[in-house]
Amino acid sequence: MNAAEHDTTAAPGPATGPTVALSAQGLTKDFRGFRAVNNVTLDVVEGQIHALVGPNGAGKTTLFNLLTGYLKPTAGTITVHGKDITGKEPEQIAHEGVARSFQITSLFDNLTPREHVELGLQGMAGGGLNFWRSDKRLLQFRERADELIREVGLSALADRPAGELAYGQKRALEMALVISLDPQVLLLDEPTAGMGREDVDRTIELVKHISTGRTVVFVDHNMHVVGSLAHHVSVLMAGEVLAQGTYEQVRSDERVINAYLGEESHA
Ligand SMILES: Nc1ncnc2c1ncn2[C@@H]1O[C@H](COP(=O)(O)OP(=O)(O)OP(=O)(O)O)[C@@H](O)[C@H]1O
């Protein structure tokens, strides 16, 4: 099944079909002779939320790292809005409007959410991540920072040290940092990993909210999250795309049931 057949956002019209935001063609990654990603071809349609799922070791993280430039492919190409970004550095890919979620380790315990976002905005504005800049200079980013913090539901905690935030709140702060880059394509690596049900549901709503006007690719093991968010699902198995389609389509696919959804109980 082809992503183009499930587009929900592109205007009707030209036979060219929906716009592809991010595309992998024949993407392959070998680690010392072990093929972790094998000839993966997939299109992420602009404006859609695209899930990458699959059993442990299927190659999801490797594919994610290839798409964001943290790993270089052994073969194949990656394009963003038609532009070839294969082999480019993560920073160059970020310049093309592709951002990925930060890991929790990138937060500083002593800095508040507001300071984190202000510094992120400062870095993006070309000021670099200079902690010794004057408060006055940072003030210019305050308004936007407060807006982003509000968007992720952290206004009440804006001035608390990040080290005091609960796990789900730290993940929300990471989300604010990613969207502060104002990416067109947002890649979220297991946005609900390690969360309890309440935080999972909050994160689902948050991802829906921040996906407005953006394209989102996410990796997640939680089928409730995938079913709630994804317009399109690519199922990986042993480094290959086993099936693609809507959540309903892939979950009723015999190959997927055999290979993966049998594991759903411990997702
Ligand atoms: N740097 C590496 N060197 C060697 N093998 C690797 C490396 N990174 C990943 N692999 C192997 O590639 C395969 C795919 O791993 P990957 O982490 O991409 O899977 P995954 O689908 O993300 O799994 P999980 O859901 O457990 O995170 C695994 O067999 C893994 O052991």
The ligand as an SDF file (V2000), in Angstrom:
LIG
                    3D

 31 33  0  0  0  0  0  0  0  0999 V2000
   25.9770    0.4000   15.8270 N   0  0  0  0  0  0  0  0  0  0  0  0
   25.5800   -0.8520   15.5980 C   0  0  0  0  0  0  0  0  0  0  0  0
   26.4740   -1.8290   15.3650 N   0  0  0  0  0  0  0  0  0  0  0  0
   26.0780   -3.0990   15.1130 C   0  0  0  0  0  0  0  0  0  0  0  0
   24.7840   -3.4880   15.0530 N   0  0  0  0  0  0  0  0  0  0  0  0
   23.8430   -2.5500   15.2850 C   0  0  0  0  0  0  0  0  0  0  0  0
   24.1790   -1.1900   15.5590 C   0  0  0  0  0  0  0  0  0  0  0  0
   23.0260   -0.4980   15.7370 N   0  0  0  0  0  0  0  0  0  0  0  0
   22.0360   -1.3920   15.5860 C   0  0  0  0  0  0  0  0  0  0  0  0
   22.5170   -2.6210   15.3080 N   0  0  0  0  0  0  0  0  0  0  0  0
   21.7370   -3.8300   15.0670 C   0  0  0  0  0  0  0  0  0  0  0  0
   20.8200   -3.5330   14.0290 O   0  0  0  0  0  0  0  0  0  0  0  0
   19.5680   -4.1580   14.2800 C   0  0  0  0  0  0  0  0  0  0  0  0
   18.4840   -3.1020   14.2750 C   0  0  0  0  0  0  0  0  0  0  0  0
   18.6210   -2.3070   15.4520 O   0  0  0  0  0  0  0  0  0  0  0  0
   17.6940   -1.0510   15.7450 P   0  0  0  0  0  0  0  0  0  0  0  0
   18.1460   -0.4930   17.0510 O   0  0  0  0  0  0  0  0  0  0  0  0
   17.6560   -0.1640   14.5760 O   0  0  0  0  0  0  0  0  0  0  0  0
   16.2810   -1.7710   15.9250 O   0  0  0  0  0  0  0  0  0  0  0  0
   14.9390   -1.1840   16.5210 P   0  0  0  0  0  0  0  0  0  0  0  0
   13.8520   -1.6010   15.6070 O   0  0  0  0  0  0  0  0  0  0  0  0
   15.0780    0.2680   16.7870 O   0  0  0  0  0  0  0  0  0  0  0  0
   14.8360   -1.9690   17.8970 O   0  0  0  0  0  0  0  0  0  0  0  0
   14.2140   -1.4800   19.3070 P   0  0  0  0  0  0  0  0  0  0  0  0
   12.7450   -1.4560   19.0960 O   0  0  0  0  0  0  0  0  0  0  0  0
   14.6340   -2.5610   20.2370 O   0  0  0  0  0  0  0  0  0  0  0  0
   14.8050   -0.1490   19.6390 O   0  0  0  0  0  0  0  0  0  0  0  0
   19.6980   -4.8940   15.6080 C   0  0  0  0  0  0  0  0  0  0  0  0
   19.9770   -6.2520   15.3380 O   0  0  0  0  0  0  0  0  0  0  0  0
   20.8700   -4.2140   16.2630 C   0  0  0  0  0  0  0  0  0  0  0  0
   21.5650   -5.1080   17.1090 O   0  0  0  0  0  0  0  0  0  0  0  0
  1  2  1  0
  2  3  1  0
  2  7  2  0
  3  4  2  0
  4  5  1  0
  5  6  2  0
  6  7  1  0
  6 10  1  0
  7  8  1  0
  8  9  2  0
  9 10  1  0
 10 11  1  0
 11 12  1  0
 11 30  1  0
 12 13  1  0
 13 14  1  0
 13 28  1  0
 14 15  1  0
 15 16  1  0
 16 17  2  0
 16 18  1  0
 16 19  1  0
 19 20  1  0
 20 21  2  0
 20 22  1  0
 20 23  1  0
 23 24  1  0
 24 25  2  0
 24 26  1  0
 24 27  1  0
 28 29  1  0
 28 30  1  0
 30 31  1  0
M  END
$$$$
